[in-house]
Structures are given as C-alpha cells and as structure tokens.
C-alpha cells in the first residue's frame, strides 16, 4: 500500500503545481490524475479486502491535500478574527467538503467498474466528476473554486474555445486526456502484440485529443480582433485595511479618498469610475438614497464628468412592514422587518439610482446554508449574540445602463467564479463586466491571484472586457482574449484607466450556458441507474 499512497501523493503534487497562480504549468493537469488511476487500478486488480474503502481513503487523501495546498488562504481570513485552533477547524470545512465530493465521484467510478467494462467506467468517471462540480456551484454550500476547468486560468491562450463550452469543457478535456494517458501507460507495461497494437491506436488518439484543442485555441487567440467601440473607464483601488474598513476609519474619509483617486485619472470622456466592494460602508437606507450624504458627495464629484457614472459596492438596507422576504429579520424596537444587502450601486448626473443585490452569497458568512432546515436554530444563534438572519439577495443578475445606453454587468466578488451567472447578465445586454471585490481578507496569499486569474475566463466565455476594482487585492483590466492589459500591485492605493472596447455580440456559451454540464449530468444519472440495477440483479464483480 505504501507505493500506492506515494502515487496518490504524486497526483496531489502535480495538481498543486498545475493550479493558478502557477504560470506555464497548467498542462500538467492533463496527466496529473494518472498516478491515482494507476493506484486505483492496482487495488481493483489486486487480492485485497475492502477495496471500496481503500479506494475511498486513497482518493480522499489525494484530494484533501490538493485542496488544502491550493486554498490554504481561507485560514488567513479566519485566523485574524479568532483563535488559531478554531480557524484551523473551520478552514477544514471547505477543504474537506470539496475533497469528500471529489472522492464520492471517484468511488462511484470504482463501483461502476464492478458492474461494467472499463470504457463505461471512464464515461462514468467524467460524468460523475462534472456532476460533483455542478452540485458544488448550485447548492447552499457552493464553492466552485476548484472546478478543474479553472486550472487553465493562468494559461488562457490554450482555452480560447471556452467561448463555446465554458469551464466544464475544460474539465472534460482534462479528465479524458488523463484517461487516455493512463490507458497508454497500461499498454506500455505489457510487451505482447495486442499491447503494441493498442499503443499504436492510443498514441495518435491522445495526441489529437491534447494538441487539436491547443492548436485551435492558439489560432483563435492570434486571429481574434476586437471591434473598435471604445469607452474610457477608471478602476480604483483605495487599499483600505478590510479589518478597519467598517470600524475605525470613517466612511466619509474613505469616500474622499476614492474621489481623489478617481479624479487623478478622470478625463472629460470618462464614462465609468469603478469602486470596490462595500466602498460605501455607511449602511444606506435604499428608500432615502438621494438624500444620503455619500450619494450627494459622489454626485458633486460627477459634476465635472458629463457622461460619468460611479459603479460602486455599497452596504445597504431596506425596511418592510411585513416579512416580505425569507431573509427579512424583525427589529423588535419598531416592529418592522429589515433586509441588509451586499450590493452594487450606479450613481450618475441625475436622480436615477440603479441597485443590484449580490446573489451568490458566501456560505456561512453571508448566508446560513440550508436555512429552512436549520431555522429552528435561530433562537439559539440569537441567544449567543449571533445574527438571526442572512444577507438579502436577488435571484437573477442585473445590468446597469449609463445615460449613453452602455450596459455593464455588476459582479460582486465571489460571483465572478460563476461563468453561467455572469453570462446571463451579458445575455441581458451587458457590454462589459465590472467586478467589484475585497480580496484583502486573505492577506498577500495566492487567493487574490487565483481570483484575479479566474476573471480571464469570464472575459473569454463572453468576449467582454473585464474592469476589476479590488479594495486591497488586484485591480486591473482584462481584454476580450483574456489578456491582462493593466493590473495594480498588492497593497498599493492606486487608480488605473483604459479605453476598453464594448461588445454586443453573444458567444455560443453566453447563449446556451452550462449545457456541457447538463448533458454530463443526464448521462451520469443514467449510469447510476444502471449501477443500481446491476447491483440489485447481483451482476457485480468482486
């Protein structure tokens, strides 16, 4: 078993080396699973007891190490506000949960192998894995950070075809390449005539599977031309310590600093100033925005920019006379209900205000997972001084429109890792994407680099420029090919400007979304039914 564990650890190491923000190592993903496949095959063919348990344990160890090494930065944000041992325990949740889901997909592959041939097992592995990834982006504990297709974010020149498939196309490309490499490795381990003939078939197939998408992508990358439709945009990085942002540093001073940085690069034709997530920190009553002091300061600033708009993150709230939403909480003092939002606002040279309420909320931080099932715990949370409600949200993405008619997709932080969700706003009319975020909670770790890199994939999927404003993370501009045109340094107050090209054309992916995942899930369900039927009928190999 020692050798098997070493092979599994090799898979974990290769996956870590291939993952953003590592540069030029993404192709390792195409072979990274081979050692784990070899270990799994050795257990399947071996004379050992409890094969399913051994495969489950081997896979879990591999995926737990991979997840921990890539998203270790989760610990940083927790360690700043709680004892280290508590932070470690809570950090284990995203590490362990993703690892468990990956392991279940791998274990189902083994179970399917017991009742079918290898080819069917491989189809199952691909479908089960895509199914796990889709589940992990749709349920209450969503965290699609480690979707395999995200692994090429630092090598975006190789996956220009994501404009047709999205990241799930990348997941399938990676898994099939590993399966073909594994089969070739098995064939080379045997020296008979059948094995040699099999090698001759597998090698061209593997080469075509790997090289054709790369060559197509490089051709698309080199030939892609943006239509000239310029708009001047400024992104601002105020560099406020996130742990002081809502306490010791007055909101009025933060607004003053944002205006100063914006003014340093603003020009008469500037159409958008993009400010980061919760840049407007003083909780704003949505019914009284036009009289809010921050709103009035921003409007005064915009006076010199005729077509100017400020798109900013904001903490806001709304009052209701009844329990209008599931997240509304009762305020005992005035017997009214309130919803609190992590939102985006657009302010212009008129009384019109456009608001968007963040939809994809961070589990455990902005929303209680499975709130309906855990509703009975609300009195307990209240007794311990905790919140008895979640952030409010909206179900669909929005598009903000400038007075000139330009449409922009407001994307708040965590939402930028949902390809289909961002694509929905593009389908509604967004001509560029504005990501407002606050990545400073994690410190100077790879978390901020990964988050910035993933924005490249949104640019490719939709063929839209991305203007990214981070409070203390990485701000910058990404063009329609996924190239970083400008970016800020870490922990530096700055503003950046660019003439971006607007785009109105819709890509295949924007039109049809995660159809790749839907097809894989349908096939996966069919295979699970086959597995259950074969087991019930006793057609299982030991």
Residue pairs with C-beta under 8 A, 6 or more apart in sequence:
1 54
4 39
4 42
4 43
4 58
5 39
5 58
5 61
7 35
7 36
7 38
7 39
8 35
8 36
8 39
8 58
8 59
8 61
8 62
9 61
9 62
9 65
10 35
11 32
11 33
11 34
11 35
11 36
11 62
11 66
12 61
12 62
12 63
12 65
12 66
12 69
14 28
14 29
14 31
14 32
14 35
15 28
15 29
15 32
15 33
15 66
15 70
16 65
16 66
16 69
16 70
17 25
17 28
18 25
18 26
18 27
18 28
18 29
18 32
18 151
19 70
19 151
19 450
20 26
20 150
20 151
20 153
20 154
20 446
20 449
20 450
20 453
20 454
21 154
21 446
21 449
21 450
21 453
22 154
23 154
23 155
24 154
24 155
26 151
26 152
26 154
26 155
26 158
27 155
27 158
29 148
29 151
29 152
29 174
30 173
30 174
30 177
30 178
30 181
30 210
31 177
31 178
31 181
32 178
33 174
33 175
33 178
33 182
34 178
34 181
34 182
34 185
36 58
36 59
36 62
36 106
37 178
37 179
37 182
38 182
38 185
39 58
40 55
40 58
40 59
40 106
40 109
40 110
41 182
41 186
43 51
43 54
43 55
43 58
44 51
44 55
44 110
44 113
48 54
51 110
52 107
52 110
52 111
55 106
55 107
55 110
56 103
56 106
56 107
59 102
59 103
59 106
59 107
60 99
60 100
60 103
63 98
63 99
63 102
63 103
63 106
64 95
64 96
64 99
66 99
66 146
67 94
67 95
67 96
67 98
67 99
67 146
68 95
70 146
70 446
70 450
71 94
71 95
71 145
71 146
71 447
72 91
72 445
73 442
73 443
73 445
73 446
73 447
74 91
74 94
74 95
74 442
74 447
75 87
75 88
75 91
76 441
76 442
76 443
76 445
76 447
77 441
77 442
77 443
78 86
78 87
78 90
78 91
79 87
80 243
80 441
81 243
82 90
93 364
94 143
97 141
97 143
98 136
98 143
98 145
98 146
101 132
101 135
101 136
102 129
102 132
104 128
104 132
105 125
105 128
105 129
105 131
105 132
106 125
106 128
108 124
108 128
108 528
108 531
109 121
109 122
109 124
109 125
109 128
111 531
112 120
112 121
112 124
112 125
112 527
112 530
112 531
113 121
114 540
114 541
114 542
115 530
115 531
115 534
115 535
115 539
115 540
115 541
116 124
116 530
116 534
120 527
120 530
122 179
123 523
123 527
124 524
124 527
124 531
125 175
125 179
126 172
126 175
126 176
126 179
126 520
127 520
127 521
127 523
127 524
127 527
128 524
128 527
129 148
129 171
129 175
130 168
130 171
130 172
130 516
130 517
130 520
130 521
130 524
131 517
131 520
131 521
131 524
133 144
133 147
133 148
133 168
133 171
133 517
134 168
134 514
134 517
134 520
134 521
136 142
136 143
136 144
136 147
137 144
137 147
137 418
140 363
140 367
140 369
140 370
140 371
141 363
141 369
142 360
142 363
143 363
144 150
144 417
144 418
145 417
145 450
147 167
147 168
147 171
147 417
148 167
148 170
148 171
148 174
148 175
149 159
149 162
149 166
149 167
149 168
149 169
149 170
149 171
149 173
149 174
149 457
150 167
150 170
150 417
150 454
150 457
151 170
151 174
152 158
152 159
152 170
152 457
153 450
153 453
153 454
153 456
153 457
154 453
156 456
156 457
156 460
156 481
156 482
156 483
157 217
157 218
157 221
157 482
158 213
158 214
158 217
158 218
159 170
159 213
159 217
159 457
159 460
160 216
160 217
160 218
160 220
160 221
160 224
160 460
160 481
160 482
161 169
161 213
161 216
161 217
161 220
162 169
162 170
162 457
162 460
162 461
162 509
163 460
163 461
163 462
163 463
163 507
163 508
163 509
164 507
164 508
164 509
165 172
165 509
165 516
166 419
166 420
166 423
166 461
166 509
166 513
166 514
166 516
167 419
167 457
167 461
168 514
168 516
168 517
168 520
169 516
172 516
172 520
173 209
173 213
176 209
177 206
177 209
177 210
180 202
180 205
180 206
180 209
181 206
183 198
183 202
184 199
184 202
184 203
184 206
187 195
187 196
187 198
187 199
187 202
188 195
188 199
189 195
221 481
224 480
224 481
226 479
226 480
226 501
226 503
227 501
227 503
227 505
228 501
229 431
229 501
229 502
229 503
230 499
230 500
230 501
230 502
231 271
231 272
231 406
231 432
231 499
231 500
231 501
231 502
232 267
232 269
232 270
232 271
232 272
232 497
232 498
232 499
233 270
233 271
233 272
233 273
233 274
233 432
233 467
233 477
233 497
233 498
233 499
233 500
234 262
234 265
234 266
234 270
234 272
234 273
234 274
234 495
234 496
234 497
235 274
235 467
235 468
235 469
235 475
235 476
235 477
235 495
235 496
235 497
236 258
236 261
236 262
236 273
236 274
236 275
236 276
236 279
236 469
236 475
236 494
236 495
237 261
237 276
237 469
237 470
237 471
237 472
237 473
237 475
237 488
237 492
237 493
237 494
237 495
237 496
238 254
238 257
238 258
238 261
238 275
238 276
238 279
238 471
238 493
239 471
239 472
239 491
239 492
239 493
239 494
240 249
240 254
240 257
240 440
240 471
240 472
241 249
241 440
241 472
242 438
242 440
242 441
242 471
242 472
245 254
245 278
245 281
245 438
245 471
246 278
246 281
246 315
251 280
251 281
251 282
251 294
252 282
252 293
252 294
252 297
254 279
254 281
255 279
255 280
255 294
255 297
255 298
256 297
257 493
258 275
258 279
258 312
259 297
259 298
259 301
261 493
261 494
261 495
262 273
262 275
262 301
262 310
262 495
263 301
264 495
265 495
265 496
265 497
266 273
266 304
266 305
266 308
267 497
268 305
268 306
269 307
270 305
270 307
270 308
270 497
271 307
271 308
271 309
271 402
271 404
271 406
272 308
272 309
272 310
272 311
272 402
272 408
272 434
272 467
273 308
273 309
273 310
273 311
274 311
274 312
274 434
274 436
274 467
274 468
274 469
275 310
275 311
275 312
275 313
275 436
275 469
276 312
276 313
276 436
276 437
276 438
276 469
276 470
276 471
276 475
277 313
277 342
277 412
277 413
277 436
277 437
277 438
277 471
278 313
278 314
278 315
278 342
278 438
278 471
279 312
279 313
279 314
279 436
279 469
279 471
280 294
280 312
280 313
280 314
280 315
280 345
281 315
282 293
282 294
282 315
283 315
283 316
283 317
283 340
284 292
284 294
284 295
284 314
284 315
284 316
284 317
285 292
285 316
285 317
285 318
285 319
286 316
286 317
286 318
286 341
286 355
287 318
287 319
289 295
289 316
289 345
289 353
290 351
290 353
295 347
295 353
298 310
298 312
298 347
299 347
299 349
301 310
302 308
302 309
302 310
302 347
302 348
302 349
303 349
305 349
306 349
307 402
307 403
307 404
308 348
308 349
309 346
309 347
309 348
309 400
309 402
309 403
310 346
310 347
310 348
311 344
311 345
311 346
311 400
311 408
311 410
311 434
311 436
312 344
312 345
312 347
312 436
313 342
313 343
313 344
313 345
313 412
313 436
313 438
314 343
314 344
314 345
315 340
315 341
315 342
315 343
316 340
316 341
316 343
316 345
316 355
317 338
317 339
317 340
317 341
318 338
318 339
318 341
318 392
319 336
319 337
319 338
320 328
320 336
320 337
320 338
320 339
321 336
321 337
322 337
323 330
323 337
324 337
324 339
325 339
325 392
326 371
327 339
327 367
327 389
327 390
327 391
327 392
327 393
328 337
328 338
328 339
328 389
328 392
329 337
329 338
329 339
329 387
329 388
329 389
330 336
330 337
331 337
331 338
339 391
339 392
340 389
340 391
340 392
341 357
341 358
341 391
341 392
341 393
342 357
342 358
342 361
342 366
342 391
342 412
343 355
343 356
343 357
343 358
343 412
344 355
344 356
344 358
344 400
344 410
344 412
344 436
345 353
345 354
345 355
345 356
346 353
346 354
346 355
346 400
346 402
346 408
346 410
347 353
348 402
348 403
349 403
350 403
354 398
354 400
354 401
356 394
356 397
356 398
356 400
356 410
356 412
357 392
357 393
357 394
358 366
358 391
358 393
358 412
358 413
358 415
359 393
359 394
359 395
359 396
359 397
359 415
359 421
360 412
360 414
360 415
360 418
360 421
361 367
361 390
361 391
361 393
361 414
362 414
363 369
366 390
366 391
367 390
367 391
367 393
368 374
368 390
371 390
378 388
379 388
381 387
381 388
382 388
396 424
397 409
397 411
397 421
397 422
397 424
397 425
397 428
398 409
398 410
398 425
398 428
399 407
399 408
399 409
399 425
399 428
399 429
399 430
400 407
400 408
400 409
400 410
401 407
401 408
401 429
402 408
406 431
406 502
407 428
407 429
407 430
407 431
408 430
408 431
408 432
408 433
408 434
409 422
409 425
409 426
409 430
409 432
409 433
409 434
409 464
410 425
410 434
410 436
411 422
411 425
411 433
411 434
411 435
411 436
411 458
412 435
412 436
412 437
413 435
413 436
413 437
413 438
413 439
415 421
415 422
416 422
416 435
416 437
416 451
416 454
416 455
416 458
417 451
417 454
419 457
419 458
419 461
419 509
419 514
420 513
420 514
422 433
422 458
422 461
422 462
423 461
423 462
423 509
423 510
423 513
424 513
425 433
426 433
426 462
426 464
426 506
426 510
427 506
427 510
427 511
430 464
431 464
431 502
431 503
431 504
432 464
432 465
432 466
432 467
432 500
432 502
432 503
433 455
433 458
433 459
433 462
433 464
433 465
433 466
433 467
434 466
434 467
434 468
434 469
435 455
435 458
435 466
435 467
435 468
435 469
436 469
437 451
437 468
437 469
437 470
437 471
437 473
438 470
438 471
438 472
438 473
439 447
439 448
439 451
439 452
439 470
439 471
439 472
439 473
439 474
440 448
440 470
440 471
440 472
440 473
442 448
444 490
444 491
448 470
448 473
448 474
448 490
449 474
451 473
451 474
452 468
452 470
452 473
452 474
452 476
452 487
455 466
455 468
455 478
456 466
456 478
456 482
456 483
456 484
457 482
458 464
458 466
459 465
459 466
459 478
459 479
459 480
459 481
459 482
460 480
460 481
460 482
461 507
461 509
461 510
462 507
462 509
462 510
463 480
463 503
463 505
463 507
464 480
464 503
465 477
465 478
465 479
465 480
465 500
465 501
465 502
465 503
466 477
466 478
467 477
467 498
467 500
468 474
468 475
468 476
468 477
468 478
469 475
470 488
472 490
472 491
473 490
474 487
474 488
474 490
475 487
475 488
475 494
475 496
476 484
476 485
476 486
476 487
476 488
476 496
477 484
477 485
477 486
477 487
477 496
477 498
477 500
478 484
478 485
479 485
479 500
479 501
480 501
480 503
485 498
486 496
486 498
487 496
488 494
488 496
534 540
